[in-house]
């Protein structure tokens, strides 16, 4: 009996050791702790995408293999990077935008590096131009989208500006997202703050509320469940992206003459996404090469169809899908990252008690 | 092939009065005398689960909570009273608790008759239906939310028929919670119910008890531990509900889980998040204590029989009516939302057809790294879920074996610890993994193992709660008899326990598998982008505008449903084969 007992204990202990060993095996080749200089690790949010062929070209040219690591949505990914900055998950971080930039920089997340082709990027995107801790990679706009068929049926001109949205003609037509939980929801709020001023936006939202704006929690519900233009809903206006119309027709086999949805160009808020070399990266050289690559013509030309955003470089041509079904937003609302960082929380709180 | 059974014990127990008085309970203990060797064995069995939970749950969670409460080497407890006394937080806590309690009650009310029907009646398609009602478990909440909105929302089925809208009402939340958790009750309670010997209830009736009192005094006490276990799991699940509340309740409703997610993932206010996590722990701890207290005296040896023997065709109009109404409720509540998803996957921009399914493949073929081929995602999901199931079965099985013999407070505490992951915010676990498991010898930042480990964490409670009531019901005298005849502890377990708990094991495996297949909250933080699981891939499609993207998301969800149902039916098969050993 005793020997059986001993065997049972032994099995249990072996088992637990096995589990720990199994865990230890996790450090496979090229882990961030490893000294494998031929692998470079890119940390990003889960919307990052690139064509396989383009990525393969990078490996071919530089010899570095790219390993990717993601951490949820954009906000989560940035926060994870901040929390793990003593033992960074990788070498390069992609996907911090202007609404989160100040937080990332305040936490000293990045090592300065001036990417090779930075002079091809318009100055308006270079929000850290003095220090080059981050490199602008792409931009996009959060705008009100409209359902073309609805407004054609009603013989009503679709709204164009923030002010239009409060007009009686568009009563009960708009659905937006919770600014506290959704990135387009926050972008739309920031857009109104940029347009109507630090206090003035509250008055605007009161009017918007009186005009029957509906708030749902996330973009998926707003776009697919409430919006009539791209989903199954009955609201012809939704807060979405300027690139939503081209994205919506991307995989259609027979392309329509016009996208079924349009963009209210005077309701846009600009988002710029950045990448940076993480402090404490184990492969600094590879990281720099990867940053150069993110600004290379090849990668930049791939950005629109992979991620449905616009390339930061000015000398890259947009694909036909974008030029045919999308619009270029000439004069979007913008706010400085510092201002966003300072006001984000109080504004969202004020917005919640005002609108919800 | 009835089990050899020492005369008397089981029926003595089950027909005895089950008043909650301690003395009566004490008298019914059929446990073995405590001996030091047993304690040592138990400790040995507990080593693996303890190590697992220490490393992959307690340590990461403690790390993230500590990070919030400790700055510059000093504890900042001052934040606790501030947060706890915030009226907004009190509101959230109150809503979280009552919606969970209401959801649990409603789920029990609707699913207990289902458990009975699945346990006692034989009807064609039973195995398939049992698999299908488990399917909701694996579906991403955002997809289910969309289906519910289609039924309950504006312009939905209810609206068109009767002008009733339930979205943005708490009813939508409760119904969705029933939808998700129906299977928990049916499988946990039904699993044990099917093995209860119906002749005991018949004997009680023969002795003059009315149908109701026979049920109340014979069957109900025997089922109580399983019902309590199911209720506990449903409560913990709904207590930490995230997507359902957000999508169906609208931005006005928020659970503690949502608040923790916002503070951690969006605002990076770790001190507040840490306090909220502690509040969540306290609440969950209270519920676990309550559960432990209620079931403590109720578990005992039962007479377990082959489930195939207890199920028979319904007889008489009353039984047919019961079967019919249970099937109708299941169809209405579970099949309709599932049918909506399938319908939407087939209803593309160009009318009905398989366009969305074809587009899934072509999106992957176009060479992007973002969309993977559906088969590849299925493969990833199955692989991760299989590994997670094995881990959950090993860890949960050992834990259940250790807990089979009731013992002191320490062991009960261990039992509660195993349940905690169900009541812990996914974002806390996900972020905890990240900051805790980042240094050798436990540097898992780049490891694929993170995903099955996180999934197993949610699977273990199911394994323990499904196995434990059955293991405890095994009459200890069988084990003693085997030991007297010279069997080693391992052999006793193999020859006595395993055949009796084979069914529970299969049910547990099914749960662990389904939970792992559907886990999203933590997986999304730690999965590798080039190896997305099905729910993660669904979320990617839903992140892109366009009718076709929506169709693709629904198509992938339908595939997820099929994968889940097929896996569960396969598991049922294994079990049916096994039951030959009875």
Contacts between the chains, C-beta under 8 A, distances in Angstrom:
chain1	res1	chain2	res2	distance
A	1	B	37	7.5
A	1	B	488	7.6
A	4	B	488	4.1
A	4	B	489	5.5
A	4	B	490	6.7
A	5	B	37	6.1
A	5	B	40	6.5
A	5	B	41	6.0
A	5	B	44	7.8
A	5	B	489	7.0
A	7	B	490	7.4
A	8	B	41	5.9
A	8	B	44	5.5
A	8	B	45	7.4
A	8	B	489	5.9
A	8	B	490	6.4
A	9	B	40	7.1
A	9	B	41	7.5
A	9	B	44	3.8
A	9	B	47	7.8
A	12	B	44	4.4
A	12	B	45	5.9
A	12	B	46	8.0
A	12	B	47	4.5
A	12	B	48	5.6
A	12	B	398	7.0
A	13	B	44	7.4
A	13	B	47	5.9
A	15	B	47	7.6
A	15	B	48	4.6
A	15	B	394	7.0
A	15	B	398	7.5
A	16	B	47	5.1
A	16	B	48	4.5
A	16	B	50	7.9
A	16	B	51	4.1
A	16	B	52	7.5
A	19	B	48	6.6
A	19	B	51	6.4
A	19	B	52	6.1
A	19	B	55	8.0
A	19	B	391	7.8
A	20	B	51	6.9
A	20	B	55	7.0
A	20	B	441	7.8
A	20	B	442	7.9
A	22	B	449	6.6
A	23	B	55	7.2
A	23	B	437	7.9
A	23	B	442	6.0
A	23	B	444	6.2
A	23	B	447	7.6
A	23	B	449	6.3
A	23	B	453	7.6
A	24	B	441	5.5
A	24	B	442	7.2
A	25	B	447	7.5
A	25	B	449	7.4
A	26	B	443	7.1
A	26	B	444	4.4
A	26	B	446	6.9
A	26	B	447	2.5
A	26	B	448	7.5
A	26	B	449	4.8
A	26	B	450	7.3
A	27	B	440	7.3
A	27	B	443	5.3
A	27	B	444	7.8
A	27	B	446	6.8
A	27	B	447	6.9
A	28	B	446	6.4
A	28	B	447	6.7
A	30	B	446	7.0
A	31	B	443	6.4
A	31	B	445	6.6
A	31	B	446	3.8
A	31	B	447	7.6
A	32	B	443	7.8
A	32	B	445	5.5
A	32	B	446	6.1
A	33	B	439	7.9
A	33	B	440	6.3
A	33	B	443	4.9
A	33	B	445	7.5
A	41	B	446	7.6
A	44	B	529	7.6
A	46	B	524	6.7
A	46	B	529	6.7
A	46	B	536	7.5
A	46	B	539	7.7
A	46	B	540	7.2
A	47	B	370	8.0
A	47	B	540	8.0
A	47	B	543	6.2
A	48	B	370	7.9
A	48	B	529	7.1
A	49	B	368	5.5
A	49	B	369	5.6
A	49	B	370	3.2
A	50	B	368	7.4
A	50	B	369	5.6
A	51	B	367	5.0
A	51	B	368	5.6
A	51	B	369	7.0
A	52	B	367	5.1
A	52	B	368	7.2
A	52	B	369	5.6
A	53	B	367	5.8
A	55	B	369	6.6
A	67	B	446	7.1
A	68	B	369	7.9
A	68	B	528	7.1
A	68	B	529	4.6
A	68	B	530	6.2
A	69	B	445	7.4
A	69	B	446	7.2
A	69	B	528	7.3
A	69	B	529	7.4
A	70	B	527	7.4
A	70	B	528	7.6
A	70	B	529	4.5
A	71	B	434	7.4
A	71	B	525	5.5
A	71	B	526	7.8
A	72	B	265	6.5
A	72	B	430	7.5
A	72	B	524	5.2
A	72	B	525	4.8
A	73	B	265	7.4
A	75	B	265	5.7
A	75	B	266	4.5
A	76	B	265	4.0
A	76	B	266	7.6
A	76	B	427	7.7
A	76	B	525	6.6
A	79	B	264	7.0
A	79	B	265	5.9
A	79	B	266	7.5
A	79	B	268	4.7
A	79	B	431	7.7
A	80	B	431	6.6
A	80	B	434	5.5
A	80	B	525	7.2
A	82	B	268	6.5
A	83	B	67	7.1
A	83	B	268	8.0
A	83	B	270	8.0
A	83	B	431	6.5
A	83	B	434	6.5
A	83	B	435	5.2
A	84	B	434	5.5
A	84	B	435	5.7
A	84	B	438	6.2
A	84	B	445	7.8
A	87	B	438	4.2
A	87	B	439	6.3
A	87	B	445	7.4
A	89	B	434	7.5
A	89	B	438	7.9
A	89	B	445	5.3
A	103	B	268	6.8
A	145	B	545	8.0
A	178	B	251	4.2
A	180	B	251	7.5
A	180	B	262	6.6
A	180	B	266	7.8
A	181	B	246	7.3
A	181	B	251	7.4
A	181	B	258	7.7
A	181	B	262	6.5
A	181	B	266	7.2
A	215	B	250	7.5
A	215	B	251	5.4
A	216	B	247	8.0
A	216	B	250	6.4
A	216	B	251	6.9
A	217	B	246	4.3
A	217	B	247	6.2
A	217	B	250	6.6
A	217	B	251	5.2
A	218	B	142	7.6
A	218	B	246	6.9
A	218	B	247	7.4
A	219	B	543	7.9
A	220	B	142	5.6
A	220	B	146	7.7
A	220	B	542	4.8
A	220	B	543	7.6
A	221	B	142	7.9
A	221	B	145	7.0
A	221	B	146	7.6
A	221	B	149	7.4
A	221	B	247	5.6
A	223	B	545	6.1
A	224	B	146	6.4
A	224	B	542	6.9
A	224	B	550	4.9
A	225	B	145	7.9
A	225	B	146	5.7
A	225	B	149	4.9
A	225	B	150	7.8
A	225	B	153	7.1
A	230	B	545	5.4
A	230	B	546	5.8
A	230	B	547	5.9
A	230	B	550	7.5
A	231	B	547	7.2
A	231	B	550	6.2
A	232	B	150	6.8
A	232	B	344	7.8
A	232	B	550	8.0
A	233	B	154	7.7
A	233	B	155	7.8
A	234	B	154	6.5
A	234	B	155	5.9
A	240	B	545	6.3
A	241	B	545	7.1
A	243	B	545	7.8
A	244	B	545	3.6
A	244	B	546	7.6
A	245	B	545	7.5
A	247	B	544	5.3
A	247	B	545	4.4
A	247	B	546	5.6
A	247	B	549	7.5
A	248	B	545	4.7
A	248	B	546	3.2
A	248	B	547	6.8
A	248	B	548	7.6
A	248	B	549	7.5
A	249	B	546	6.8
A	250	B	544	7.9
A	250	B	546	6.7
A	250	B	548	7.8
A	251	B	359	5.0
A	251	B	362	6.8
A	251	B	363	6.0
A	251	B	546	7.3
A	251	B	548	4.9
A	251	B	549	7.5
A	251	B	552	7.6
A	252	B	349	6.4
A	252	B	548	6.1
A	253	B	355	7.8
A	254	B	350	7.6
A	261	B	545	7.8
A	305	B	368	7.7
A	306	B	368	5.5
A	306	B	369	7.8
A	306	B	370	6.4
A	307	B	370	7.8
A	308	B	544	6.8
A	308	B	545	7.9
A	345	B	267	6.7
A	356	B	251	5.3
A	356	B	252	6.0
